Each structure stands twice: as C-alpha cells, then as structure tokens.
Amino acid sequence: MNRMNPGEKTLKDKIISAAWELFREKGFNHTTIDDIINKSGVSKGSFYYHFNKKDDLLDTLALVLDDYYEEMEKEIPAETNSIEKLLILNYKAHAMIEKDISLEILASLYSTQLLAQGQGSLLNRNRKYYTLVNKIVEEGQTNGEITVELTCNEITKYYAVCERALVYDWCLSKGEYSLAEYSRKMMPYMIGKLKA
C-alpha cells in the first residue's frame, strides 16, 4: 500500500494492511474496528480520520490488489510472450484472490462497487492493474503477438471484463471449484481471439 517512499508506510497504509490481514485471518464480519486499531498500532482518531466505518475498507481492495500486481510484474520474465504474460497475470491474481479474499468480502465488494468512484474503485483506469495490462497489450501489439484490430484500451477493457466475469461466476457458485484452475482452463479461450 506504500504510495510514498519505499519502506515508509503512512498511517492509512498501516490501517489498510492490518485490516486486510485480519479480514483474511478472522473474516470481515468477525473483525472489529478495535482489532484493526490494535493490529495497525494507530490511534482511534487516526482510524476515523481516514475511514468512517469498517465497510469503507472494502474500497481499498483495489490498492491491495495493485500492490500484488506490482510484485507480479517483477516476477514475469521480460522475454515471455504477451498473451502468456496476460494468462500468467490472470492465474496468479485469481490464485491470490481464491486464497486470501473470502467470498463474503468479494460479495460485499461487488455491491459497493456499484456506487464507488475515484481511487478506491476497481474500475479506476489509473490503477496499477490497468497500467500493467495496457503495457503488456502495447508490447504485444508492437511485437506482433496481439491483434491491432482493436485498440489497446479496448483489449485492456475486454481482458478486465473476462477476469471479472470469472470471479463473479465463482462468487455466484459459492466457491465450489478452484477459481485459479478454472481461470487457467477458460481464460485462453476467452482471450484467444486477441492473438495476432
């Protein structure tokens, strides 16, 4: 969540990190504001300066995910084909979601996103997620690996829609199958037409 200097966390970052760690450990409904304050080591006033209620922290999932995308970007070898990069990104993100983010939180998140705007929104085009996917698509178009029949932005939007569809369906199915493995199987079909 660090948006300032590397290694330097703001109070807000500490609250967000502590909250998501507790949500993974105890679940969203069983985590209290006092739990978050104690874990983060901030004052009650600091918590309420940044957040009105615990539900406001749901909007920070985009920041949590973007930190993960930043780490993933470093792990994918530069010489990997662009389509393969998108598939790796999809699989790893869905494996993390399946492991670390409960269905309860995802369901709450989807409902709050209907009203969300700005930095906390999953659809914010300034997010690391969108800039990373855009970068991979641009590279793929430049290298002749991804079609140029659609614009980079159209492909990025389509890719994001495919990812959300897989997560949404997994939520509707109450997690009865592995999101990561289902994504590994289905995403190549979903983005197959993007190959040059």
Number of C-alpha atoms within 10 A of each C-alpha: 20 16 12 9 8 7 8 12 15 14 16 18 18 20 26 22 21 18 25 22 16 18 20 15 13 12 16 20 11 10 17 16 15 12 14 24 19 14 16 19 14 15 13 13 10 14 22 12 10 13 14 10 11 16 15 12 17 21 21 22 19 20 23 16 19 19 17 17 21 13 11 15 17 9 10 14 9 10 7 11 16 23 20 14 20 20 17 16 20 20 21 17 20 23 18 15 17 18 13 14 20 17 20 13 18 17 14 15 20 17 11 16 15 9 8 16 13 11 15 18 21 23 17 15 15 11 19 19 25 21 13 19 24 20 15 22 27 21 16 22 21 12 12 13 18 24 17 17 11 12 13 21 15 12 21 22 17 15 22 16 12 18 18 13 12 18 21 16 12 20 18 12 11 12 14 9 11 14 23 22 12 14 24 18 12 14 18 15 11 14 16 12 10 21 14 14
